């Protein structure tokens, strides 16, 4: 599942780092914290590996 925005891609990268033990889980905030708990390492990797070119900074609600 590809990331829909740059912010989502960055959050997935942070959650992936915590899941792998590269950073403390207690350092996570907001979306990355819930992503780490609810998604598998493969799902996080797929989302974090999304290319950023052409993605909006934040996903719009429309």
PQR file with spaces between the fields and no chain letter, atoms N, CA, C, O and H, PARSE charges and radii, in Angstrom:
ATOM       1  N    UNK     1       0.860   -1.174    0.000 -0.4000 1.5000
ATOM       2  CA   UNK     1       0.000    0.000    0.000 -0.0000 2.0000
ATOM       3  C    UNK     1       0.904    1.234    0.000  0.5500 1.7000
ATOM       4  O    UNK     1       1.606    1.471    0.983 -0.5500 1.4000
ATOM       5  N    UNK     2       0.903    2.013   -1.063 -0.4000 1.5000
ATOM       6  CA   UNK     2       1.751    3.202   -1.128 -0.0000 2.0000
ATOM       7  C    UNK     2       1.211    4.344   -0.273  0.5500 1.7000
ATOM       8  O    UNK     2       0.007    4.464   -0.048 -0.5500 1.4000
ATOM       9  H    UNK     2       0.333    1.820   -1.861  0.4000 1.0000
ATOM      10  N    UNK     3       2.134    5.176    0.194 -0.4000 1.5000
ATOM      11  CA   UNK     3       1.749    6.355    0.965 -0.0000 2.0000
ATOM      12  C    UNK     3       1.039    7.344    0.056  0.5500 1.7000
ATOM      13  O    UNK     3       1.360    7.437   -1.129 -0.5500 1.4000
ATOM      14  H    UNK     3       3.113    5.078    0.011  0.4000 1.0000
ATOM      15  N    UNK     4       0.083    8.081    0.593 -0.4000 1.5000
ATOM      16  CA   UNK     4      -0.669    9.046   -0.190 -0.0000 2.0000
ATOM      17  C    UNK     4      -0.138   10.470   -0.023  0.5500 1.7000
ATOM      18  O    UNK     4      -0.558   11.379   -0.740 -0.5500 1.4000
ATOM      19  H    UNK     4      -0.178    8.006    1.556  0.4000 1.0000
ATOM      20  N    UNK     5       0.789   10.663    0.927 -0.4000 1.5000
ATOM      21  CA   UNK     5       1.366   11.984    1.136 -0.0000 2.0000
ATOM      22  C    UNK     5       2.774   11.835    1.704  0.5500 1.7000
ATOM      23  O    UNK     5       3.170   10.760    2.153 -0.5500 1.4000
ATOM      24  H    UNK     5       1.130    9.925    1.509  0.4000 1.0000
ATOM      25  N    UNK     6       3.525   12.944    1.673 -0.4000 1.5000
ATOM      26  CA   UNK     6       4.873   12.938    2.231 -0.0000 2.0000
ATOM      27  C    UNK     6       4.830   12.704    3.738  0.5500 1.7000
ATOM      28  O    UNK     6       5.678   12.000    4.286 -0.5500 1.4000
ATOM      29  H    UNK     6       3.204   13.818    1.308  0.4000 1.0000
ATOM      30  N    UNK     7       3.848   13.292    4.398 -0.4000 1.5000
ATOM      31  CA   UNK     7       3.730   13.145    5.851 -0.0000 2.0000
ATOM      32  C    UNK     7       3.461   11.688    6.227  0.5500 1.7000
ATOM      33  O    UNK     7       4.020   11.183    7.200 -0.5500 1.4000
ATOM      34  H    UNK     7       3.160   13.864    3.952  0.4000 1.0000
ATOM      35  N    UNK     8       2.611   11.019    5.462 -0.4000 1.5000
ATOM      36  CA   UNK     8       2.303    9.619    5.730 -0.0000 2.0000
ATOM      37  C    UNK     8       3.542    8.755    5.496  0.5500 1.7000
ATOM      38  O    UNK     8       3.777    7.804    6.241 -0.5500 1.4000
ATOM      39  H    UNK     8       2.156   11.429    4.671  0.4000 1.0000
ATOM      40  N    UNK     9       4.325    9.069    4.484 -0.4000 1.5000
ATOM      41  CA   UNK     9       5.534    8.326    4.180 -0.0000 2.0000
ATOM      42  C    UNK     9       6.562    8.494    5.299  0.5500 1.7000
ATOM      43  O    UNK     9       7.227    7.534    5.686 -0.5500 1.4000
ATOM      44  H    UNK     9       4.134    9.841    3.878  0.4000 1.0000
ATOM      45  N    UNK    10       6.688    9.702    5.808 -0.4000 1.5000
ATOM      46  CA   UNK    10       7.630    9.963    6.896 -0.0000 2.0000
ATOM      47  C    UNK    10       7.200    9.258    8.179  0.5500 1.7000
ATOM      48  O    UNK    10       8.041    8.729    8.906 -0.5500 1.4000
ATOM      49  H    UNK    10       6.148   10.482    5.493  0.4000 1.0000
ATOM      50  N    UNK    11       5.907    9.246    8.461 -0.4000 1.5000
ATOM      51  CA   UNK    11       5.399    8.570    9.653 -0.0000 2.0000
ATOM      52  C    UNK    11       5.648    7.069    9.566  0.5500 1.7000
ATOM      53  O    UNK    11       6.004    6.435   10.559 -0.5500 1.4000
ATOM      54  H    UNK    11       5.224    9.676    7.871  0.4000 1.0000
ATOM      55  N    UNK    12       5.462    6.508    8.385 -0.4000 1.5000
ATOM      56  CA   UNK    12       5.710    5.081    8.197 -0.0000 2.0000
ATOM      57  C    UNK    12       7.189    4.764    8.390  0.5500 1.7000
ATOM      58  O    UNK    12       7.530    3.725    8.955 -0.5500 1.4000
ATOM      59  H    UNK    12       5.173    7.023    7.578  0.4000 1.0000
ATOM      60  N    UNK    13       8.056    5.638    7.934 -0.4000 1.5000
ATOM      61  CA   UNK    13       9.491    5.446    8.117 -0.0000 2.0000
ATOM      62  C    UNK    13       9.878    5.461    9.585  0.5500 1.7000
ATOM      63  O    UNK    13      10.696    4.650   10.020 -0.5500 1.4000
ATOM      64  H    UNK    13       7.779    6.482    7.475  0.4000 1.0000
ATOM      65  N    UNK    14       9.305    6.364   10.345 -0.4000 1.5000
ATOM      66  CA   UNK    14       9.591    6.436   11.779 -0.0000 2.0000
ATOM      67  C    UNK    14       9.063    5.194   12.495  0.5500 1.7000
ATOM      68  O    UNK    14       9.742    4.638   13.358 -0.5500 1.4000
ATOM      69  H    UNK    14       8.640    7.022    9.992  0.4000 1.0000
ATOM      70  N    UNK    15       7.860    4.761   12.141 -0.4000 1.5000
ATOM      71  CA   UNK    15       7.283    3.559   12.756 -0.0000 2.0000
ATOM      72  C    UNK    15       8.108    2.326   12.407  0.5500 1.7000
ATOM      73  O    UNK    15       8.300    1.449   13.250 -0.5500 1.4000
ATOM      74  H    UNK    15       7.308    5.212   11.440  0.4000 1.0000
ATOM      75  N    UNK    16       8.593    2.254   11.186 -0.4000 1.5000
ATOM      76  CA   UNK    16       9.424    1.134   10.764 -0.0000 2.0000
ATOM      77  C    UNK    16      10.732    1.104   11.548  0.5500 1.7000
ATOM      78  O    UNK    16      11.175    0.037   11.973 -0.5500 1.4000
ATOM      79  H    UNK    16       8.437    2.967   10.502  0.4000 1.0000
ATOM      80  N    UNK    17      11.348    2.256   11.740 -0.4000 1.5000
ATOM      81  CA   UNK    17      12.591    2.334   12.512 -0.0000 2.0000
ATOM      82  C    UNK    17      12.371    1.855   13.945  0.5500 1.7000
ATOM      83  O    UNK    17      13.216    1.152   14.500 -0.5500 1.4000
ATOM      84  H    UNK    17      10.989    3.123   11.395  0.4000 1.0000
ATOM      85  N    UNK    18      11.248    2.230   14.543 -0.4000 1.5000
ATOM      86  CA   UNK    18      10.947    1.800   15.908 -0.0000 2.0000
ATOM      87  C    UNK    18      10.677    0.303   15.964  0.5500 1.7000
ATOM      88  O    UNK    18      11.115   -0.377   16.892 -0.5500 1.4000
ATOM      89  H    UNK    18      10.562    2.800   14.092  0.4000 1.0000
ATOM      90  N    UNK    19       9.959   -0.207   14.975 -0.4000 1.5000
ATOM      91  CA   UNK    19       9.644   -1.638   14.954 -0.0000 2.0000
ATOM      92  C    UNK    19      10.911   -2.465   14.816  0.5500 1.7000
ATOM      93  O    UNK    19      11.012   -3.547   15.396 -0.5500 1.4000
ATOM      94  H    UNK    19       9.603    0.345   14.221  0.4000 1.0000
ATOM      95  N    UNK    20      11.881   -1.967   14.052 -0.4000 1.5000
ATOM      96  CA   UNK    20      13.152   -2.671   13.855 -0.0000 2.0000
ATOM      97  C    UNK    20      14.117   -2.478   15.021  0.5500 1.7000
ATOM      98  O    UNK    20      15.126   -3.177   15.108 -0.5500 1.4000
ATOM      99  H    UNK    20      11.799   -1.088   13.581  0.4000 1.0000
ATOM     100  N    UNK    21      13.816   -1.535   15.919 -0.4000 1.5000
ATOM     101  CA   UNK    21      14.670   -1.297   17.079 -0.0000 2.0000
ATOM     102  C    UNK    21      15.737   -0.244   16.839  0.5500 1.7000
ATOM     103  O    UNK    21      16.653   -0.095   17.648 -0.5500 1.4000
ATOM     104  H    UNK    21      12.996   -0.967   15.848  0.4000 1.0000
ATOM     105  N    UNK    22      15.628    0.496   15.726 -0.4000 1.5000
ATOM     106  CA   UNK    22      16.602    1.538   15.428 -0.0000 2.0000
ATOM     107  C    UNK    22      16.339    2.813   16.222  0.5500 1.7000
ATOM     108  O    UNK    22      17.229    3.650   16.374 -0.5500 1.4000
ATOM     109  H    UNK    22      14.884    0.375   15.070  0.4000 1.0000
ATOM     110  N    UNK    23      15.130    2.957   16.721 -0.4000 1.5000
ATOM     111  CA   UNK    23      14.794    4.083   17.589 -0.0000 2.0000
ATOM     112  C    UNK    23      13.814    3.603   18.652  0.5500 1.7000
ATOM     113  O    UNK    23      13.190    2.552   18.503 -0.5500 1.4000
ATOM     114  H    UNK    23      14.407    2.277   16.597  0.4000 1.0000
ATOM     115  N    UNK    24      13.683    4.377   19.722 -0.4000 1.5000
ATOM     116  CA   UNK    24      12.808    3.990   20.821 -0.0000 2.0000
ATOM     117  C    UNK    24      11.345    4.152   20.439  0.5500 1.7000
ATOM     118  O    UNK    24      10.971    5.141   19.810 -0.5500 1.4000
ATOM     119  H    UNK    24      14.190    5.230   19.843  0.4000 1.0000
ATOM     120  N    UNK    25      10.525    3.191   20.814 -0.4000 1.5000
ATOM     121  CA   UNK    25       9.091    3.290   20.558 -0.0000 2.0000
ATOM     122  C    UNK    25       8.488    4.460   21.317  0.5500 1.7000
ATOM     123  O    UNK    25       7.502    5.048   20.874 -0.5500 1.4000
ATOM     124  H    UNK    25      10.829    2.387   21.325  0.4000 1.0000
ATOM     125  N    UNK    26       9.072    4.798   22.451 -0.4000 1.5000
ATOM     126  CA   UNK    26       8.551    5.911   23.248 -0.0000 2.0000
ATOM     127  C    UNK    26       8.774    7.263   22.567  0.5500 1.7000
ATOM     128  O    UNK    26       8.148    8.249   22.955 -0.5500 1.4000
ATOM     129  H    UNK    26       9.873    4.321   22.811  0.4000 1.0000
ATOM     130  N    UNK    27       9.649    7.332   21.566 -0.4000 1.5000
ATOM     131  CA   UNK    27       9.891    8.576   20.840 -0.0000 2.0000
ATOM     132  C    UNK    27       8.841    8.844   19.766  0.5500 1.7000
ATOM     133  O    UNK    27       8.775    9.951   19.231 -0.5500 1.4000
ATOM     134  H    UNK    27      10.158    6.530   21.250  0.4000 1.0000
ATOM     135  N    UNK    28       8.023    7.847   19.445 -0.4000 1.5000
ATOM     136  CA   UNK    28       7.009    8.003   18.411 -0.0000 2.0000
ATOM     137  C    UNK    28       5.871    8.887   18.899  0.5500 1.7000
ATOM     138  O    UNK    28       5.542    8.904   20.085 -0.5500 1.4000
ATOM     139  H    UNK    28       8.077    6.948   19.879  0.4000 1.0000
ATOM     140  N    UNK    29       5.272    9.627   17.955 -0.4000 1.5000
ATOM     141  CA   UNK    29       4.143   10.492   18.269 -0.0000 2.0000
ATOM     142  C    UNK    29       3.074   10.336   17.205  0.5500 1.7000
ATOM     143  O    UNK    29       3.380    9.983   16.066 -0.5500 1.4000
ATOM     144  H    UNK    29       5.539    9.612   16.992  0.4000 1.0000
ATOM     145  N    UNK    30       1.853   10.587   17.552 -0.4000 1.5000
ATOM     146  CA   UNK    30       0.744   10.654   16.603 -0.0000 2.0000
ATOM     147  C    UNK    30       0.568    9.426   15.732  0.5500 1.7000
ATOM     148  O    UNK    30       0.493    8.302   16.229 -0.5500 1.4000
ATOM     149  H    UNK    30       1.604   10.874   18.477  0.4000 1.0000
ATOM     150  N    UNK    31       0.503    9.652   14.424 -0.4000 1.5000
ATOM     151  CA   UNK    31       0.204    8.588   13.467 -0.0000 2.0000
ATOM     152  C    UNK    31       1.260    7.490   13.475  0.5500 1.7000
ATOM     153  O    UNK    31       0.928    6.313   13.339 -0.5500 1.4000
ATOM     154  H    UNK    31       0.565   10.564   14.020  0.4000 1.0000
ATOM     155  N    UNK    32       2.528    7.862   13.631 -0.4000 1.5000
ATOM     156  CA   UNK    32       3.580    6.847   13.602 -0.0000 2.0000
ATOM     157  C    UNK    32       3.442    5.870   14.772  0.5500 1.7000
ATOM     158  O    UNK    32       3.786    4.694   14.651 -0.5500 1.4000
ATOM     159  H    UNK    32       2.798    8.818   13.741  0.4000 1.0000
ATOM     160  N    UNK    33       2.939    6.363   15.900 -0.4000 1.5000
ATOM     161  CA   UNK    33       2.750    5.507   17.069 -0.0000 2.0000
ATOM     162  C    UNK    33       1.686    4.445   16.803  0.5500 1.7000
ATOM     163  O    UNK    33       1.881    3.273   17.127 -0.5500 1.4000
ATOM     164  H    UNK    33       2.660    7.319   15.999  0.4000 1.0000
ATOM     165  N    UNK    34       0.567    4.848   16.216 -0.4000 1.5000
ATOM     166  CA   UNK    34      -0.494    3.890   15.924 -0.0000 2.0000
ATOM     167  C    UNK    34      -0.113    2.983   14.755  0.5500 1.7000
ATOM     168  O    UNK    34      -0.495    1.812   14.734 -0.5500 1.4000
ATOM     169  H    UNK    34       0.408    5.800   15.953  0.4000 1.0000
ATOM     170  N    UNK    35       0.633    3.508   13.787 -0.4000 1.5000
ATOM     171  CA   UNK    35       1.099    2.688   12.667 -0.0000 2.0000
ATOM     172  C    UNK    35       2.013    1.567   13.155  0.5500 1.7000
ATOM     173  O    UNK    35       1.913    0.432   12.687 -0.5500 1.4000
ATOM     174  H    UNK    35       0.943    4.458   13.804  0.4000 1.0000
ATOM     175  N    UNK    36       2.885    1.877   14.075 -0.4000 1.5000
ATOM     176  CA   UNK    36       3.825    0.887   14.597 -0.0000 2.0000
ATOM     177  C    UNK    36       3.091   -0.266   15.264  0.5500 1.7000
ATOM     178  O    UNK    36       3.494   -1.424   15.153 -0.5500 1.4000
ATOM     179  H    UNK    36       2.967    2.798   14.455  0.4000 1.0000
ATOM     180  N    UNK    37       2.016    0.065   15.955 -0.4000 1.5000
ATOM     181  CA   UNK    37       1.246   -0.962   16.664 -0.0000 2.0000
ATOM     182  C    UNK    37       0.381   -1.796   15.730  0.5500 1.7000
ATOM     183  O    UNK    37       0.220   -2.998   15.942 -0.5500 1.4000
ATOM     184  H    UNK    37       1.689    1.006   16.046  0.4000 1.0000
ATOM     185  N    UNK    38      -0.177   -1.170   14.698 -0.4000 1.5000
ATOM     186  CA   UNK    38      -1.194   -1.851   13.901 -0.0000 2.0000
ATOM     187  C    UNK    38      -0.714   -2.451   12.583  0.5500 1.7000
ATOM     188  O    UNK    38      -1.433   -3.246   11.977 -0.5500 1.4000
ATOM     189  H    UNK    38      -0.047   -0.194   14.526  0.4000 1.0000
ATOM     190  N    UNK    39       0.473   -2.093   12.129 -0.4000 1.5000
ATOM     191  CA   UNK    39       0.926   -2.557   10.815 -0.0000 2.0000
ATOM     192  C    UNK    39       2.135   -3.485   10.940  0.5500 1.7000
ATOM     193  O    UNK    39       2.926   -3.376   11.877 -0.5500 1.4000
ATOM     194  H    UNK    39       1.058   -1.447   12.621  0.4000 1.0000
ATOM     195  N    UNK    40       2.258   -4.390    9.984 -0.4000 1.5000
ATOM     196  CA   UNK    40       3.403   -5.309    9.971 -0.0000 2.0000
ATOM     197  C    UNK    40       4.635   -4.570    9.444  0.5500 1.7000
ATOM     198  O    UNK    40       4.527   -3.483    8.876 -0.5500 1.4000
ATOM     199  H    UNK    40       1.615   -4.478    9.223  0.4000 1.0000
ATOM     200  N    UNK    41       5.800   -5.177    9.642 -0.4000 1.5000
ATOM     201  CA   UNK    41       7.035   -4.572    9.156 -0.0000 2.0000
ATOM     202  C    UNK    41       7.014   -4.435    7.634  0.5500 1.7000
ATOM     203  O    UNK    41       7.498   -3.440    7.094 -0.5500 1.4000
ATOM     204  H    UNK    41       5.888   -6.060   10.103  0.4000 1.0000
ATOM     205  N    UNK    42       6.461   -5.420    6.947 -0.4000 1.5000
ATOM     206  CA   UNK    42       6.391   -5.371    5.484 -0.0000 2.0000
ATOM     207  C    UNK    42       5.471   -4.237    5.023  0.5500 1.7000
ATOM     208  O    UNK    42       5.804   -3.513    4.085 -0.5500 1.4000
ATOM     209  H    UNK    42       6.068   -6.228    7.385  0.4000 1.0000
ATOM     210  N    UNK    43       4.325   -4.082    5.674 -0.4000 1.5000
ATOM     211  CA   UNK    43       3.406   -3.000    5.310 -0.0000 2.0000
ATOM     212  C    UNK    43       4.073   -1.636    5.509  0.5500 1.7000
ATOM     213  O    UNK    43       3.957   -0.747    4.666 -0.5500 1.4000
ATOM     214  H    UNK    43       4.054   -4.671    6.436  0.4000 1.0000
ATOM     215  N    UNK    44       4.769   -1.488    6.635 -0.4000 1.5000
ATOM     216  CA   UNK    44       5.455   -0.230    6.914 -0.0000 2.0000
ATOM     217  C    UNK    44       6.560    0.018    5.886  0.5500 1.7000
ATOM     218  O    UNK    44       6.735    1.145    5.423 -0.5500 1.4000
ATOM     219  H    UNK    44       4.863   -2.211    7.320  0.4000 1.0000
ATOM     220  N    UNK    45       7.299   -1.026    5.531 -0.4000 1.5000
ATOM     221  CA   UNK    45       8.361   -0.882    4.546 -0.0000 2.0000
ATOM     222  C    UNK    45       7.785   -0.443    3.198  0.5500 1.7000
ATOM     223  O    UNK    45       8.323    0.458    2.553 -0.5500 1.4000
ATOM     224  H    UNK    45       7.157   -1.941    5.907  0.4000 1.0000
ATOM     225  N    UNK    46       6.707   -1.072    2.783 -0.4000 1.5000
ATOM     226  CA   UNK    46       6.082   -0.715    1.507 -0.0000 2.0000
ATOM     227  C    UNK    46       5.622    0.741    1.496  0.5500 1.7000
ATOM     228  O    UNK    46       5.763    1.430    0.485 -0.5500 1.4000
ATOM     229  H    UNK    46       6.270   -1.803    3.306  0.4000 1.0000
ATOM     230  N    UNK    47       5.078    1.207    2.607 -0.4000 1.5000
ATOM     231  CA   UNK    47       4.593    2.574    2.686 -0.0000 2.0000
ATOM     232  C    UNK    47       5.763    3.562    2.768  0.5500 1.7000
ATOM     233  O    UNK    47       5.725    4.626    2.150 -0.5500 1.4000
ATOM     234  H    UNK    47       4.964    0.647    3.428  0.4000 1.0000
ATOM     235  N    UNK    48       6.784    3.211    3.519 -0.4000 1.5000
ATOM     236  CA   UNK    48       7.932    4.108    3.675 -0.0000 2.0000
ATOM     237  C    UNK    48       8.760    4.192    2.398  0.5500 1.7000
ATOM     238  O    UNK    48       9.427    5.200    2.164 -0.5500 1.4000
ATOM     239  H    UNK    48       6.815    2.347    4.020  0.4000 1.0000
ATOM     240  N    UNK    49       8.729    3.153    1.573 -0.4000 1.5000
ATOM     241  CA   UNK    49       9.525    3.115    0.344 -0.0000 2.0000
ATOM     242  C    UNK    49       8.855    3.830   -0.822  0.5500 1.7000
ATOM     243  O    UNK    49       9.418    3.881   -1.916 -0.5500 1.4000
ATOM     244  H    UNK    49       8.187    2.334    1.763  0.4000 1.0000
ATOM     245  N    UNK    50       7.673    4.379   -0.612 -0.4000 1.5000
ATOM     246  CA   UNK    50       6.952    5.105   -1.657 -0.0000 2.0000
ATOM     247  C    UNK    50       7.775    6.301   -2.118  0.5500 1.7000
ATOM     248  O    UNK    50       8.353    7.015   -1.298 -0.5500 1.4000
ATOM     249  H    UNK    50       7.215    4.338    0.276  0.4000 1.0000
ATOM     250  N    UNK    51       7.826    6.517   -3.415 -0.4000 1.5000
ATOM     251  CA   UNK    51       8.523    7.681   -3.964 -0.0000 2.0000
ATOM     252  C    UNK    51       7.775    8.952   -3.559  0.5500 1.7000
ATOM     253  O    UNK    51       6.544    8.975   -3.559 -0.5500 1.4000
ATOM     254  H    UNK    51       7.356    5.937   -4.080  0.4000 1.0000
ATOM     255  N    UNK    52       8.511   10.003   -3.217 -0.4000 1.5000
ATOM     256  CA   UNK    52       7.898   11.243   -2.752 -0.0000 2.0000
ATOM     257  C    UNK    52       7.545   12.201   -3.869  0.5500 1.7000
ATOM     258  O    UNK    52       6.712   13.088   -3.679 -0.5500 1.4000
ATOM     259  H    UNK    52       9.511    9.985   -3.217  0.4000 1.0000
ATOM     260  N    UNK    53       8.152   12.043   -5.018 -0.4000 1.5000
ATOM     261  CA   UNK    53       7.926   12.988   -6.117 -0.0000 2.0000
ATOM     262  C    UNK    53       6.446   13.015   -6.504  0.5500 1.7000
ATOM     263  O    UNK    53       5.844   11.974   -6.772 -0.5500 1.4000
ATOM     264  H    UNK    53       8.828   11.322   -5.173  0.4000 1.0000
ATOM     265  N    UNK    54       5.880   14.198   -6.528 -0.4000 1.5000
ATOM     266  CA   UNK    54       4.483   14.376   -6.924 -0.0000 2.0000
ATOM     267  C    UNK    54       3.476   14.165   -5.807  0.5500 1.7000
ATOM     268  O    UNK    54       2.275   14.320   -6.034 -0.5500 1.4000
ATOM     269  H    UNK    54       6.368   15.043   -6.311  0.4000 1.0000
ATOM     270  N    UNK    55       3.922   13.821   -4.619 -0.4000 1.5000
ATOM     271  CA   UNK    55       3.011   13.628   -3.490 -0.0000 2.0000
ATOM     272  C    UNK    55       2.765   14.965   -2.790  0.5500 1.7000
ATOM     273  O    UNK    55       3.682   15.779   -2.675 -0.5500 1.4000
ATOM     274  H    UNK    55       4.897   13.696   -4.435  0.4000 1.0000
ATOM     275  N    UNK    56       1.549   15.196   -2.326 -0.4000 1.5000
ATOM     276  CA   UNK    56       1.296   16.420   -1.540 -0.0000 2.0000
ATOM     277  C    UNK    56       1.929   16.285   -0.161  0.5500 1.7000
ATOM     278  O    UNK    56       2.199   15.175    0.300 -0.5500 1.4000
ATOM     279  H    UNK    56       0.805   14.535   -2.420  0.4000 1.0000
ATOM     280  N    UNK    57       2.165   17.418    0.494 -0.4000 1.5000
ATOM     281  CA   UNK    57       2.750   17.385    1.838 -0.0000 2.0000
ATOM     282  C    UNK    57       1.810   16.642    2.800  0.5500 1.7000
ATOM     283  O    UNK    57       2.251   15.810    3.593 -0.5500 1.4000
ATOM     284  H    UNK    57       1.945   18.319    0.119  0.4000 1.0000
ATOM     285  N    UNK    58       0.527   16.950    2.718 -0.4000 1.5000
ATOM     286  CA   UNK    58      -0.501   16.289    3.542 -0.0000 2.0000
ATOM     287  C    UNK    58      -1.648   15.867    2.633  0.5500 1.7000
ATOM     288  O    UNK    58      -1.956   16.540    1.649 -0.5500 1.4000
ATOM     289  H    UNK    58       0.168   17.626    2.074  0.4000 1.0000
ATOM     290  N    UNK    59      -2.270   14.755    2.971 -0.4000 1.5000
ATOM     291  CA   UNK    59      -3.405   14.268    2.194 -0.0000 2.0000
ATOM     292  C    UNK    59      -4.625   15.128    2.501  0.5500 1.7000
ATOM     293  O    UNK    59      -4.927   15.384    3.666 -0.5500 1.4000
ATOM     294  H    UNK    59      -2.020   14.209    3.770  0.4000 1.0000
ATOM     295  N    UNK    60      -5.320   15.571    1.470 -0.4000 1.5000
ATOM     296  CA   UNK    60      -6.540   16.349    1.688 -0.0000 2.0000
ATOM     297  C    UNK    60      -7.696   15.399    1.977  0.5500 1.7000
ATOM     298  O    UNK    60      -7.651   14.225    1.608 -0.5500 1.4000
ATOM     299  H    UNK    60      -5.074   15.362    0.523  0.4000 1.0000
ATOM     300  N    UNK    61      -8.715   15.903    2.629 -0.4000 1.5000
ATOM     301  CA   UNK    61      -9.873   15.086    3.015 -0.0000 2.0000
ATOM     302  C    UNK    61     -10.871   14.897    1.881  0.5500 1.7000
ATOM     303  O    UNK    61     -11.799   14.099    2.009 -0.5500 1.4000
ATOM     304  H    UNK    61      -8.751   16.856    2.930  0.4000 1.0000
ATOM     305  N    UNK    62     -10.704   15.600    0.794 -0.4000 1.5000
ATOM     306  CA   UNK    62     -11.683   15.516   -0.299 -0.0000 2.0000
ATOM     307  C    UNK    62     -11.439   14.370   -1.234  0.5500 1.7000
ATOM     308  O    UNK    62     -12.188   14.186   -2.193 -0.5500 1.4000
ATOM     309  H    UNK    62      -9.950   16.249    0.689  0.4000 1.0000
